[in-house]
Amino acid sequence: MPSLQTLRRLLLVAPAVLLAGCNAVLLSPSGDVALQQRDLIIVSTVLMLIIIVPVIALIFIFAWKYRKANTEARYEPDWDHSTLLELLIWAAPLLIIIALGAVTWISTHTLDPYRPLDRLQAGRSVPEGTKPLVVEVVALDWKWLFIYPEQGIATVNELAAPVDRPIHFKITASSVMNSFFIPALAGQIYAMPSMQTQLHAVINKPGEYEGMSANYSGAGFSGMRFKFHGYAPADFDRWVQTAKSEGKQLDRDGYLLLEKPSEREPVRRYATVDAGLYDAVLNRCVEANRMCMKDMMAIDASGGIGGVAGTHNRASIDAATRERLGLDKSKVYVGALCTPTDPTGILPAPTSQPL
């Protein structure tokens, strides 16, 4: 039988062993936004500990001082009030709440994910005229699609960006809600179908970082992870050229196949991407005979009048789309809005417009 001393040693060593595999990336991030968020966590924690630590200490002090065995402790059964004690009890928490409120107010506006960056890191402003790297993010079941409109490429479960260049993420989802999260880069941002959220961030150190979905989305959620690479500018250019030389084409038909639920997908790279694909995903009109949500809203904005030019362009859902959407019967609906430059109403949108 092990001795009591041996058991005590094992109990002391066990937490160290269990924590040895932990990666405290939130406390040592490599992106300036995540670093500011880390500082906010530390400041908030310290402010709260100013109250918590003395209260916990006083609990033990009072329990020891006024224990039954201590007959020398003052016994005042008629005591009921102390102005000084009341001031201490109420003033200290009030000051902490004011300080926390001020810190929260400032950081909420400074770290607004929709706000373009004004600095690369402490003491380094974003150079004038710097163009952010735009990445269009689509959360699929159960994988991530990243589209680079400037570079004309796309990847699945792999993301890369140059060091010290602002990144502008445009984020949406194909079906259920997910959460886009790279702990070393910035906080999590929800990805929702038919909606676009945004995130501005920057990576300051080269390296390979973990990305994930932080919102449960079904059976394949646990494998919905990807690698984020922070590259020097020259290395990022080489990564783009590799994708262009080795990748395939991602057209709308290819996207519809990719959109089908699958788990633990390997990294894929696409050398070209169909124009307006992200906008079509956002507006739920990847299929050529589906009206985009923005066109539906345009009809609604005009009063929902059926006589709007182009609404005669009606279509029915094809068999493959009905099967994918789980529909039993085909319904006739307005397929698209016709315009002088697009008489058929099926051309892709020239640019992505946020909803």
N, C-alpha and C positions, 0 to 999 in steps of 0.2 A: 504494500500500500504506500503511495507517495505521502511524504510528510506534508504537514500544513505549510511549512516554509516553501516547499517546492510548488505547491498549488498557488501560493501567493505570487511567486515569481512568474508562473505561467499566466496568471491573470494580468500581470503587468506587461508581459511581452505580447500577449494576444492582440491588444489594440494596435500596437506598432506593426505587427505582421499584417493585420487586416487593412491598415491604412497605407501600407507600402505600395500597393498597386494603384492608389488614387492619383489622379492628375489634377492638380489644383490650377487648371488653366484659367478659371475665373479670377484667381488672385494674381496671375502673372500673364495677362494677355499680350498679344503682339500687335493689336490694332488700337489706334488712339481713342476711338469711340468706346471700345470695351474697357480701355484703361480708365477713362473718365467715369464709366459706370462702376468700375471696381473701387475707385476713390470715393464715389458716392455711397457705396455699401459700407466701406470702412468708416467714413464720417458718421453715417447714420448709426452704425453699431456702437461706436465710441460714445456718441451723445446719449444713446439709450443706456449704455453701461454706467454712465454717471449716476443714474438713478438705481439701476438694478443691483450693482455691486454693493453700495452702502445698505440697501434694504436687506439683501441676503445676509450681509455681515451682521447687521443689527438683530436679525432673527436669532442667530446663534448666540450673540452677546446677551440679549435679553433672556433667552432660555437658560443660559448658564448663570447669569447673575441672579435671576429670580427663581431659581430652582428651590424645591422644598427644603433641601438640606442646608441652604445658605440662610441661616437665621439672622445674619447681620445685615441683610438687605433691608432697605427702607420699606416700610409697609404703611401705605396711605390709602385706606379704603374710601375716604371721602374726596380724593382728588378727582377732578373732572375737566379741567381746562388749563391750557398754557398758551398764551398769545404768541410767544416766541416759537413754540413747537408748531402751532398752526401755520405760522408764516413759512417755516421751513418746509412743512409738508406740502403746502400748496404752491409756494413761489418757485421751488426748484423744478417740479414737473412743468409748470407753466412756461418757464424760461426754455426748457428743453423743447417743448412743443413749438414755441415761437421759432427757435433755431431750426428745428426740423422742417417747419413750414417754409422758412426762407430758403433753405437748401433745396427743398423739393420744388419750389416755384422756379428757382433759377435753373436747376438742372432739367426740369421738364421742358423748358423752352430751348435751352442750349443743346440738349441731346434729342430733340424731336427728330425721329427717323426720316421725316419728310423734308427736313431742312438741309439744304446743300451745305457741305463742309466749308468752314472758313479757315481751318488750320489742318496741317498734316500731323502735327504733334505739338507738344508744349514748346513755344518759342519759334515755331515754324509755320508761317501762314501759307495758304495755298497760293502758288505763284499766279499772278494775273494772266488771264487767258488760258489757264489750264482746263482742258476738256475732260470731264469725267468719263470713265469707262462704263458704258451702259451694258448691263446684263439683264436679259429678260428671263425670269424664273417661272417655271411651270411645275407645280407639284402634281405628280401622277400617282396612280395606284400601282406599285409602291416604289417609286423611283423619282428622280429629279431630272428635269430637262432644263438645260441652260442654253440660251440663244444669245449670240453676240452679233447684234445687227451691224455694228461698225466693221467687224472682221468678216462677217458673212458666214460664220461657222456655228455649230451647235454641238453640245456634248450631253451625254447621259451619265449621271453619277460622278462627274468630275468637273471641278471649277478651278479656274486659275485667274490671277490678276497680277499686274506689276506692282512692285513695292513703291510706296509713296505716291501713288496716283489715286485720286478719289474714285470711288466706285458708286454707281447709281443703279441699284437693283429695282426692277419693276417686277412685282410678284403677283401671281395668280395661281389658281388650281383648276384641275380638270373636272373634279367631282366633289369629294368631301373636303372639309376644312383641314388644313395642315398648318404646320408652323416651321418657318425657315429659320434655322439657328446654327451659327458658327460661333461657339463661345469665345474663341480667340479674337474674333473680329468685331462683333457687336451683339446687342441683345436680340431676342427672338422676335420675328414679325410674322403675323398670321398670313396664310395663303388661302384665299377663299374663291370659289368659283363665281364667275360673272362679276368679280370685283378686282380692283388693282390696289395693292398696297405698295409702299415704297420704303426703301432703306438707303441711306447714304453712309458710307463707311470707307475706311482706308486701312491697309495692312502695312506695317512699318518694318517688319523683319521677314527675310526670306525663310521659307520653311513649309512643311506639310502639316495641315491642321484638319481637325475633324469637323465635319458638318453633319447635321441630322435634322429629322423632324421631331419637334418637341411637343407634338399634339397627337394623341392616339387617333389613328385613322383606319383601323381594321387589322386583318390577319397578318399582313406583311409589314406592319409598322416597325417592328424591331429591326428589320433589315434595311430600313429606309435611311441609309447613311451614304455619305460621299466624302471625298477628299478635296480639300481646298488648298491649292498651291500658291504660295507667295513667291513670285519670281522677280529677279532683276529684269529691267526692261528688255534687255537683249535676249534673255532666256524666255521671256513671255512671247516675244516675236517668233522665236524658234518653235515654241509650243503651238502657236497659231499655224505656222507653216507646216508642222507635222500633221495637224488636223486637216489642213487643206490637201495634203498629199496622200494621206492614208484613209481619210474618211469617205463616206458615201453621201448620197444626196438625201435630204430630208424634205420630202414633198408632203402634201396633205394626206395622200393615201398612206404614206409611210407613218405619218403621225397617228392616224386612226388605228393602225396596227400597234404602234408603240403605246397608245393610250390604254390598251386592254390591260387589266390587272395582271401583274406578274411580280415575283419576289426575288430579291437579291440579284438584280440584273448586273451584268458586268459593265465596265466602262465602255461607252461607245462614242465615236466621234463622227461628225458629219461635215463634209467639206463645203457643202452648200445648203442653204435653207430656203424653202419656198417663201417668196415675198409676202409679207403680211400675215404670216402664220400665227405669230403671237397675238396680233390683233384679232384674228379669227377665233383663236382659243378663248381669248378674253370675252368676246362677244358671242361665243357659242355658235359659230357658223363655219366650222371647218369644212363640213360637207358643202358641195357647190350649190345644192338646192335648199339650203337653210338660210332663212333671213337672219341677218345680224341683229343683235339686241339694240344696237345704236340706231338701226333703221326703224325698228319697232318703236323706239322712243321718239324718233322723228315724226312718225305717224301720230303717236299720242300727243306730241307737242302741237301738232296742227289740228287737234281736236278729234282725232280718230276717224276722220272722214274717209270713207271707202273710195272716194273718187280721186284721191291724190294720184298724180301721174305716176304710172309704173306699177300700181298695185294690182293691175290685171294680170301681172306675171305670176300666175299661180302654179304650184307644183304639188306633187304628192310624195310622201316619204317612200323611198325605195325599200326593197325587202331587206337588204343588208343593214340599213340604218334602223329599220323597225326592230330587227332582231337585236341589234346592239343596245337600243333604248328600252327593250322589253315591251314593245307595243304590239298588240294583236291585230289591230285594224289600221289601214292606211287612211290618213286624213288629208284633205286638201287645204292648203294654206298659202299665204303670199310667200313666194320664194325669195324675192329680192325687190329692191327699188331700182327701177330703170332710170338712167340719166342720159343726157346727150352723148357723154363720153363713154358710157357703159350701157349700151342699149339692151344687153342681156341680163345685166344685174348680177354677174358672177365674177367680175374682176376683183382681185384682192385689194384691200384698202392700202393706199400709198404709205400711210404712217400709222403708228399705234397711238390711239387716243385714250387717255385715262377716263374711266367712268366716273 
